[in-house]
Amino acid sequence: VVVLTIDAEILAPVKGLITGFLLKNSKGLTLLGDNTMNALPAKMVRQANRGDKIETKFIFTLPLLSKGEYSITVALASGSQDDHEIIHWVNDALILESECSSIAAGLAGVPMHTIEMEKI
């Protein structure tokens, strides 16, 4: 199980807060990703004010990745899944190396076990 934690400090009021991530291979191809708009928990933070600190946790099982380097891109946005504005985007926020000898082919989707977001 992987716990990907994204911490952010809010610099201006945000309505419709969305936190998301993408996992990319070394060629920049997006393999998978998710965001808080795909979760329905009642505790999900949707509004934040200047100075709020937000911690978002994506808890999931990582598929087998063939040997090589991968990166995680993270982003914050405001709005809805279909109509949103990017607030902050960080390419290559995290670099990871897979040592797996199994060969994974194709694009993979990751079923989330849990997504949590709270003001901290």
DSSP file (Angstrom, degrees, kcal/mol; ACC not computed):
  #  RESIDUE AA STRUCTURE BP1 BP2  ACC     N-H-->O    O-->H-N    N-H-->O    O-->H-N    TCO  KAPPA ALPHA  PHI   PSI    X-CA   Y-CA   Z-CA
    1    1 A V              0   0    0      0, 0.0     2,-0.4     0, 0.0    60,-0.2   0.000 360.0 360.0 360.0 137.4    0.0    0.0    0.0
    2    2 A V  E     -A   60   0A   0     58,-3.7    58,-2.2     2,-0.0     2,-0.6  -0.894 360.0-161.1-109.3 137.7    1.2    3.5   -0.9
    3    3 A V  E     -A   59   0A   0     -2,-0.4     2,-0.7    56,-0.2    56,-0.2  -0.945   8.4-169.8-117.4 107.8    0.3    6.6    1.0
    4    4 A L  E     -A   58   0A   0     54,-2.8    54,-2.7    -2,-0.6     2,-0.5  -0.880   7.8-165.7 -98.2 116.4    1.0    9.7   -1.1
    5    5 A T  E     -A   57   0A   0     -2,-0.7     2,-0.5    52,-0.2    52,-0.2  -0.898   7.8-169.9-108.6 128.1    0.7   12.8    1.1
    6    6 A I  E     -A   56   0A   0     50,-2.9    50,-2.7    -2,-0.5     2,-0.4  -0.970   6.4-167.6-118.3 116.8    0.4   16.3   -0.5
    7    7 A D  E     +A   55   0A   0     -2,-0.5     2,-0.3    48,-0.2    48,-0.2  -0.840  10.7 173.7-103.8 140.4    0.7   19.2    1.9
    8    8 A A  E     -A   54   0A   0     46,-2.4    46,-3.1    -2,-0.4     2,-0.5  -0.998  26.6-145.0-145.4 145.5   -0.2   22.8    0.9
    9    9 A E  E     -A   53   0A   0     -2,-0.3     2,-0.4    44,-0.2    44,-0.2  -0.961  28.8-129.7-107.5 128.2   -0.5   26.2    2.5
   10   10 A I        -     0   0    0     42,-3.1    41,-3.5    -2,-0.5    42,-0.1  -0.642  23.1-176.6 -83.3 126.8   -3.4   28.2    1.0
   11   11 A L  S    S+     0   0    0     -2,-0.4    39,-0.2    39,-0.2    -1,-0.1   0.611  71.4  17.1 -98.9 -16.1   -2.3   31.8    0.0
   12   12 A A  S    S-     0   0    0     37,-0.1    -1,-0.2    38,-0.0    36,-0.1  -0.980  99.3 -76.6-150.9 154.0   -5.7   33.0   -1.2
   13   13 A P        -     0   0    0      0, 0.0     2,-0.4     0, 0.0    36,-0.2  -0.216  48.2-163.1 -55.2 140.5   -9.3   31.9   -0.6
   14   14 A V  E     -C   48   0B   0     34,-3.0    34,-2.3    -4,-0.0     2,-0.4  -0.995  11.0-166.4-131.4 129.5  -10.3   28.8   -2.7
   15   15 A K  E    S+C   47   0B   0     -2,-0.4    64,-0.4    32,-0.2    32,-0.2  -0.930  79.6  18.6-109.3 140.3  -13.8   27.5   -3.5
   16   16 A G  S    S-     0   0    0     30,-1.2    63,-1.3    -2,-0.4    -1,-0.2   0.929  85.6-160.3  69.9  45.5  -14.1   24.0   -5.0
   17   17 A L  E     -D   78   0C   0     29,-2.7     2,-0.4    -3,-0.3    61,-0.2  -0.375  10.9-174.7 -65.1 131.3  -10.6   22.9   -3.9
   18   18 A I  E     -D   77   0C   0     59,-2.7    59,-2.5    -2,-0.1     2,-0.4  -0.996   8.1-168.8-127.2 131.8   -9.2   20.0   -5.9
   19   19 A T  E     +D   76   0C   0     -2,-0.4    17,-2.2    57,-0.2     2,-0.3  -0.973  20.7 161.0-117.2 137.1   -5.9   18.2   -5.1
   20   20 A G  E     -DE  75  35C   0     55,-2.4    55,-2.2    -2,-0.4     2,-0.3  -0.940  21.8-156.5-149.5 170.9   -4.5   15.7   -7.6
   21   21 A F  E     -DE  74  34C   0     13,-2.3    13,-1.4    -2,-0.3     2,-0.4  -0.979   4.3-154.5-147.4 159.0   -1.5   13.7   -8.8
   22   22 A L  E     -DE  73  33C   0     51,-2.3    51,-2.5    -2,-0.3     2,-0.5  -0.993  10.4-147.3-131.7 140.2   -0.2   12.0  -11.9
   23   23 A L  E     -DE  72  32C   0      9,-3.1     8,-3.3    -2,-0.4     9,-1.2  -0.953  25.8-175.0-105.5 122.7    2.4    9.2  -12.1
   24   24 A K  E     -DE  71  30C   0     47,-2.9    47,-2.4    -2,-0.5     6,-0.2  -0.878  19.5-129.1-120.1 150.1    4.5    9.5  -15.2
   25   25 A N  E >   -D   70   0C   0      4,-2.2     3,-2.1    -2,-0.3    45,-0.2  -0.268  45.5 -86.0 -84.6-178.8    7.2    7.2  -16.7
   26   26 A S  T 3  S+     0   0    0     43,-0.6    44,-0.1     1,-0.3    -1,-0.1   0.655 129.1  56.5 -66.7 -14.7   10.6    8.4  -17.8
   27   27 A K  T 3  S-     0   0    0      2,-0.1    -1,-0.3     0, 0.0     3,-0.1   0.394 120.4-107.5 -94.0   2.0    9.3    9.4  -21.2
   28   28 A G    <   +     0   0    0     -3,-2.1     2,-0.4     1,-0.3    -2,-0.1   0.538  69.4 147.8  85.8   7.0    6.6   11.7  -19.6
   29   29 A L        -     0   0    0      1,-0.1    -4,-2.2     2,-0.0     2,-0.4  -0.638  50.8-123.7 -78.2 126.9    3.7    9.4  -20.4
   30   30 A T  E     +E   24   0C   0     -2,-0.4    -6,-0.3    -6,-0.2     3,-0.1  -0.584  30.6 178.0 -72.2 122.0    1.0    9.6  -17.7
   31   31 A L  E     -     0   0C   0     -8,-3.3    77,-1.0    -2,-0.4     2,-0.3   0.816  61.8 -27.1 -92.4 -38.1    0.4    6.0  -16.4
   32   32 A L  E     +E   23   0C   0     -9,-1.2    -9,-3.1    75,-0.1    -1,-0.4  -0.976  59.5 163.3-166.6 170.5   -2.2    6.9  -13.8
   33   33 A G  E     -E   22   0C   0     -2,-0.3     2,-0.3   -11,-0.3    77,-0.3  -0.958  10.3-163.6 178.9 171.2   -3.5    9.6  -11.5
   34   34 A D  E     -E   21   0C   0    -13,-1.4   -13,-2.3    -2,-0.3     2,-0.3  -0.967   4.3-155.6-160.7 170.0   -6.4   10.6   -9.3
   35   35 A N  E >   -E   20   0C   0     -2,-0.3     3,-1.6   -15,-0.2   -15,-0.2  -0.954  37.0-100.2-150.3 169.2   -7.9   13.7   -7.6
   36   36 A T  G >  S+     0   0    0    -17,-2.2     3,-1.2    -2,-0.3   -16,-0.1   0.627 111.0  72.5 -71.1 -13.3  -10.2   14.6   -4.7
   37   37 A M  G 3  S+     0   0    0      1,-0.2    -1,-0.3   -18,-0.2    44,-0.1   0.709  91.4  60.1 -71.6 -18.1  -13.1   15.2   -7.0
   38   38 A N  G <  S+     0   0    0     -3,-1.6     2,-0.3    43,-0.0    -1,-0.2   0.455  95.0  79.0 -86.8  -0.6  -13.3   11.4   -7.5
   39   39 A A    <   -     0   0    0     -3,-1.2    77,-0.0    -4,-0.1    75,-0.0  -0.803  58.0-166.1-108.3 150.1  -13.9   10.9   -3.8
   40   40 A L        +     0   0    0     -2,-0.3    -1,-0.1     3,-0.0    -3,-0.1   0.267  32.4 141.5-120.1  13.1  -17.2   11.4   -2.0
   41   41 A P    >   -     0   0    0      0, 0.0     3,-1.5     0, 0.0    -2,-0.1  -0.256  54.3-130.3 -60.7 143.9  -16.4   11.4    1.8
   42   42 A A  T 3  S+     0   0    0      1,-0.3     0, 0.0     3,-0.0     0, 0.0   0.786 105.6  59.7 -62.8 -28.2  -18.4   13.9    3.8
   43   43 A K  T 3  S+     0   0    0      2,-0.1    -1,-0.3    75,-0.0    74,-0.0   0.488  74.0 130.7 -80.8  -2.1  -15.3   15.3    5.4
   44   44 A M    <   -     0   0    0     -3,-1.5     2,-0.4     1,-0.1    74,-0.1  -0.293  61.2-125.1 -59.2 128.4  -13.7   16.3    2.1
   45   45 A V        +     0   0    0      1,-0.2    -1,-0.1    72,-0.2     3,-0.1  -0.607  39.2 163.6 -74.0 125.8  -12.4   19.9    2.2
   46   46 A R        +     0   0    0     -2,-0.4   -29,-2.7     1,-0.2   -30,-1.2   0.554  62.5  42.9-118.4 -17.1  -13.9   21.9   -0.6
   47   47 A Q  E     +C   15   0B   0    -32,-0.2     2,-0.3   -31,-0.2    -1,-0.2  -0.978  61.8 178.8-130.9 145.8  -13.2   25.5    0.6
   48   48 A A  E     -C   14   0B   0    -34,-2.3   -34,-3.0    -2,-0.4     2,-0.3  -0.993  14.2-144.2-144.9 150.4  -10.1   26.9    2.1
   49   49 A N    >   -     0   0    0     -2,-0.3     3,-2.4   -36,-0.2   -39,-0.3  -0.718  42.7 -73.0-111.4 162.3   -9.0   30.3    3.4
   50   50 A R  T 3  S+     0   0    0      1,-0.3   -39,-0.2    -2,-0.3    -1,-0.1  -0.281 121.5  22.2 -52.3 131.3   -5.7   32.2    3.3
   51   51 A G  T 3  S+     0   0    0    -41,-3.5    -1,-0.3     1,-0.3   -40,-0.1   0.201  88.6 134.4  93.1 -15.5   -3.3   30.6    5.8
   52   52 A D    <   -     0   0    0     -3,-2.4   -42,-3.1   -42,-0.1     2,-0.5  -0.386  47.5-144.1 -64.1 144.4   -5.1   27.2    5.9
   53   53 A K  E     -A    9   0A   0    -44,-0.2    67,-4.5    -3,-0.1     2,-0.4  -0.965  16.6-163.6-111.7 127.2   -2.8   24.2    5.8
   54   54 A I  E     -AB   8 119A   0    -46,-3.1   -46,-2.4    -2,-0.5     2,-0.5  -0.916   9.4-167.5-115.7 133.5   -4.3   21.3    3.8
   55   55 A E  E     -AB   7 118A   0     63,-2.2    63,-1.7    -2,-0.4     2,-0.5  -0.984   7.0-171.6-120.1 121.5   -3.0   17.7    3.9
   56   56 A T  E     -AB   6 117A   0    -50,-2.7   -50,-2.9    -2,-0.5     2,-0.5  -0.951   3.0-165.0-113.7 129.8   -4.4   15.3    1.3
   57   57 A K  E     -AB   5 116A   0     59,-3.6    59,-2.6    -2,-0.5     2,-0.6  -0.964   6.8-167.3-117.6 126.1   -3.6   11.6    1.5
   58   58 A F  E     -AB   4 115A   0    -54,-2.7   -54,-2.8    -2,-0.5     2,-0.6  -0.962  10.3-168.9-106.2 119.6   -4.1    9.2   -1.4
   59   59 A I  E     +AB   3 114A   0     55,-3.0    54,-2.4    -2,-0.6    55,-1.8  -0.948  26.8 132.5-115.3 117.7   -3.9    5.6   -0.2
   60   60 A F  E     -AB   2 112A   0    -58,-2.2   -58,-3.7    -2,-0.6     2,-0.6  -0.936  57.3 -96.3-155.1 170.8   -3.7    3.0   -2.9
   61   61 A T        -     0   0    0     50,-0.7    -2,-0.0    -2,-0.3   -58,-0.0  -0.892  38.3-136.1 -98.6 122.9   -2.0    0.0   -4.2
   62   62 A L        -     0   0    0     -2,-0.6     3,-0.1    48,-0.1    48,-0.0  -0.628  20.4-126.1 -78.6 130.7    0.7    0.8   -6.8
   63   63 A P        -     0   0    0      0, 0.0     2,-0.3     0, 0.0    -1,-0.1  -0.258  40.6 -79.7 -68.2 164.9    0.6   -1.5   -9.8
   64   64 A L        -     0   0    0     39,-0.1     2,-0.4    34,-0.0    34,-0.0  -0.501  50.9-160.5 -64.7 129.5    3.7   -3.4  -10.8
   65   65 A L        -     0   0    0     -2,-0.3    35,-0.4    -3,-0.1    37,-0.2  -0.946  19.0-115.4-115.2 133.0    6.0   -1.0  -12.7
   66   66 A S        -     0   0    0     -2,-0.4    32,-0.2    38,-0.2    34,-0.1  -0.243  53.7 -71.2 -63.1 158.6    8.7   -2.2  -15.0
   67   67 A K  S    S+     0   0    0     33,-0.9     2,-0.3    35,-0.3    32,-0.2  -0.195  92.7  71.2 -54.0 132.1   12.3   -1.3  -14.0
   68   68 A G  E    S- F   0  98C   0     30,-1.9    30,-3.3    -3,-0.1     2,-0.3  -0.922  80.8 -50.2 150.7-174.1   13.0    2.4  -14.4
   69   69 A E  E     - F   0  97C   0     -2,-0.3   -43,-0.6    28,-0.2     2,-0.3  -0.740  44.6-180.0 -99.4 141.5   12.5    5.9  -13.2
   70   70 A Y  E     -DF  25  96C   0     26,-3.1    26,-2.9    -2,-0.3     2,-0.3  -0.927  10.3-151.2-134.6 157.4    9.0    7.4  -12.6
   71   71 A S  E     -DF  24  95C   0    -47,-2.4   -47,-2.9    -2,-0.3     2,-0.5  -0.952   8.1-140.2-132.5 154.2    7.9   10.8  -11.4
   72   72 A I  E     -DF  23  94C   0     22,-2.7    21,-1.7    -2,-0.3    22,-1.3  -0.961  13.8-164.1-112.4 126.6    4.9   12.2   -9.5
   73   73 A T  E     -D   22   0C   0    -51,-2.5   -51,-2.3    -2,-0.5     2,-0.3  -0.915  10.5-163.7-105.5 136.6    3.4   15.5  -10.6
   74   74 A V  E     +DF  21  90C   0     16,-1.8    16,-3.0    -2,-0.4     2,-0.3  -0.891   8.7 179.4-122.4 153.5    1.0   17.2   -8.1
   75   75 A A  E     -DF  20  89C   0    -55,-2.2   -55,-2.4    -2,-0.3     2,-0.4  -0.997  20.4-152.2-151.7 152.5   -1.5   20.0   -8.5
   76   76 A L  E     +DF  19  88C   0     12,-2.6    11,-2.9    -2,-0.3    12,-1.8  -0.969  26.5 168.2-119.5 141.5   -4.1   22.1   -6.8
   77   77 A A  E     -DF  18  86C   0    -59,-2.5   -59,-2.7    -2,-0.4     2,-0.4  -0.919  25.6-135.4-143.7 168.7   -7.0   23.5   -8.6
   78   78 A S  E     +DF  17  85C   0      7,-2.2     7,-2.6    -2,-0.3     2,-0.4  -0.987  64.9  35.1-128.7 143.5  -10.4   25.2   -8.0
   79   79 A G  E    S- F   0  84C   0    -63,-1.3     5,-0.3   -64,-0.4     2,-0.2  -0.965  92.2 -41.2 126.5-138.7  -13.7   24.5   -9.6
   80   80 A S        -     0   0    0      3,-2.4    -2,-0.1    -2,-0.4   -62,-0.1  -0.713  56.1 -95.1-124.9 174.9  -15.2   21.2  -10.7
   81   81 A Q  S    S+     0   0    0     -2,-0.2     3,-0.2     1,-0.2    -1,-0.0   0.887 126.0  34.5 -57.9 -40.1  -13.9   18.1  -12.5
   82   82 A D  S    S+     0   0    0      1,-0.2     2,-0.3    -3,-0.0    -1,-0.2   0.691 128.2  33.2 -91.4 -20.1  -15.1   19.5  -15.9
   83   83 A D  S    S+     0   0    0      2,-0.0    -3,-2.4     0, 0.0     2,-0.3  -0.802  80.6 136.6-141.8  94.4  -14.4   23.2  -15.3
   84   84 A H  E     -F   79   0C   0     -2,-0.3     2,-0.4    -5,-0.3    -5,-0.2  -0.922  41.9-135.9-139.4 162.5  -11.4   24.1  -13.1
   85   85 A E  E     -F   78   0C   0     -7,-2.6    -7,-2.2    -2,-0.3     2,-0.3  -0.980  28.0-121.5-119.8 130.2   -8.5   26.5  -12.9
   86   86 A I  E     +F   77   0C   0     -2,-0.4    -9,-0.3    -9,-0.2     3,-0.1  -0.554  27.4 179.5 -71.3 128.1   -5.0   25.3  -11.9
   87   87 A I  E    S+     0   0C   0    -11,-2.9     2,-0.3     1,-0.4   -10,-0.2   0.823  71.1   0.1 -93.6 -44.0   -3.8   27.1   -8.8
   88   88 A H  E     -F   76   0C   0    -12,-1.8   -12,-2.6     2,-0.0     2,-0.4  -0.985  61.6-173.8-151.7 137.3   -0.4   25.3   -8.5
   89   89 A W  E     -F   75   0C   0     -2,-0.3     2,-0.5   -14,-0.2   -14,-0.2  -0.998   2.3-170.7-136.3 127.6    1.3   22.6  -10.5
   90   90 A V  E >   -F   74   0C   0    -16,-3.0   -16,-1.8    -2,-0.4     3,-0.8  -0.916  10.1-155.9-125.3 105.1    4.6   20.9   -9.7
   91   91 A N  E 3  S+     0   0C   0     -2,-0.5   -18,-0.2     1,-0.2   -19,-0.0  -0.511  80.9   7.5 -70.5 144.5    6.1   18.6  -12.3
   92   92 A D  E 3  S+     0   0C   0     -2,-0.2    -1,-0.2     1,-0.1   -19,-0.2   0.856  74.4 158.7  52.8  41.8    8.5   15.9  -10.9
   93   93 A A  E <  S+     0   0C   0    -21,-1.7     2,-0.3    -3,-0.8   -20,-0.2   0.793  73.6  19.7 -63.9 -27.1    7.6   16.7   -7.3
   94   94 A L  E    S-F   72   0C   0    -22,-1.3   -22,-2.7     2,-0.0     2,-0.4  -0.990  70.4-158.1-145.2 133.5    8.8   13.2   -6.5
   95   95 A I  E     -F   71   0C   0     -2,-0.3     2,-0.3   -24,-0.2   -24,-0.2  -0.943  16.2-178.6-111.6 133.2   11.1   10.9   -8.4
   96   96 A L  E     -F   70   0C   0    -26,-2.9   -26,-3.1    -2,-0.4     2,-0.5  -0.955  17.7-142.5-132.5 155.2   11.0    7.2   -7.7
   97   97 A E  E     -F   69   0C   0     -2,-0.3     2,-0.5   -28,-0.2   -28,-0.2  -0.959   9.9-150.7-118.1 126.7   12.9    4.2   -9.1
   98   98 A S  E     -F   68   0C   0    -30,-3.3   -30,-1.9    -2,-0.5   -34,-0.0  -0.839  13.0-177.4 -97.4 133.6   11.3    0.8   -9.7
   99   99 A E        +     0   0    0     -2,-0.5   -32,-0.2   -32,-0.2    -1,-0.1   0.216  36.7 138.2-107.7  10.6   13.5   -2.3   -9.4
  100  100 A C        -     0   0    0    -35,-0.4   -33,-0.9     1,-0.1    -2,-0.1  -0.320  42.3-160.1 -62.4 134.0   10.8   -4.7  -10.4
  101  101 A S        +     0   0    0    -35,-0.1     2,-0.2     2,-0.1    -1,-0.1   0.580  66.2  95.9 -91.2 -10.6   11.9   -7.4  -12.8
  102  102 A S  S    S-     0   0    0    -37,-0.2     2,-0.6     1,-0.0   -35,-0.3  -0.539  77.7-126.7 -75.5 145.8    8.3   -8.1  -14.0
  103  103 A I        -     0   0    0     -2,-0.2     2,-0.4   -37,-0.1    -2,-0.1  -0.848  20.3-161.1 -98.5 121.6    7.3   -6.3  -17.1
  104  104 A A        -     0   0    0     -2,-0.6     2,-0.4   -41,-0.1   -38,-0.2  -0.826   9.8-163.2 -97.4 139.1    4.2   -4.2  -16.9
  105  105 A A        +     0   0    0     -2,-0.4    -2,-0.0     2,-0.1     0, 0.0  -0.925  43.1   3.6-123.2 148.6    2.5   -3.3  -20.2
  106  106 A G  S    S-     0   0    0     -2,-0.4     2,-0.3     2,-0.0    -2,-0.0  -0.098  96.4 -42.5  80.1-177.1    0.0   -0.7  -21.1
  107  107 A L        -     0   0    0    -75,-0.0     2,-0.4     1,-0.0   -75,-0.1  -0.639  57.2-148.1 -88.4 148.2   -1.7    2.0  -19.0
  108  108 A A        -     0   0    0    -77,-1.0     2,-0.4    -2,-0.3    -2,-0.0  -0.921   6.5-152.1-121.7 143.2   -2.8    1.2  -15.5
  109  109 A G        -     0   0    0     -2,-0.4   -77,-0.1   -77,-0.1   -78,-0.0  -0.868  14.6-145.2-106.3 148.2   -5.6    2.5  -13.4
  110  110 A V        -     0   0    0     -2,-0.4     2,-0.5   -77,-0.3   -77,-0.1  -0.946   5.8-142.1-118.3 116.1   -5.3    2.4   -9.6
  111  111 A P        -     0   0    0      0, 0.0   -50,-0.7     0, 0.0     2,-0.3  -0.643  26.2-130.1 -73.8 125.4   -8.4    1.7   -7.4
  112  112 A M  E     -B   60   0A   0     -2,-0.5   -52,-0.2     1,-0.2     3,-0.1  -0.560  17.6-165.3 -76.5 135.3   -8.1    4.0   -4.3
  113  113 A H  E    S-     0   0A   0    -54,-2.4     2,-0.3     1,-0.4   -53,-0.2   0.876  76.7 -12.6 -77.9 -44.7   -8.5    2.4   -0.9
  114  114 A T  E     -B   59   0A   0    -55,-1.8   -55,-3.0     2,-0.0     2,-0.4  -0.991  51.7-161.4-155.7 146.7   -8.9    5.8    0.7
  115  115 A I  E     -B   58   0A   0     -2,-0.3     2,-0.4   -57,-0.2   -57,-0.2  -0.992  20.2-177.2-128.9 128.0   -8.6    9.5    0.0
  116  116 A E  E     +B   57   0A   0    -59,-2.6   -59,-3.6    -2,-0.4     2,-0.3  -0.966   8.6 174.5-126.4 142.3   -8.4   11.8    3.0
  117  117 A M  E     +B   56   0A   0     -2,-0.4     2,-0.3   -61,-0.3   -61,-0.2  -0.976  10.4 157.7-145.4 132.4   -8.2   15.6    3.1
  118  118 A E  E     -B   55   0A   0    -63,-1.7   -63,-2.2    -2,-0.3     2,-0.3  -0.991  44.6-101.3-149.6 156.1   -8.3   17.8    6.2
  119  119 A K  E      B   54   0A   0     -2,-0.3   -65,-0.3   -65,-0.2   -67,-0.0  -0.634 360.0 360.0 -74.5 135.5   -7.3   21.3    7.4
  120  120 A I              0   0    0    -67,-4.5   -66,-0.2    -2,-0.3    -1,-0.1   0.359 360.0 360.0-123.4 360.0   -4.1   21.1    9.5
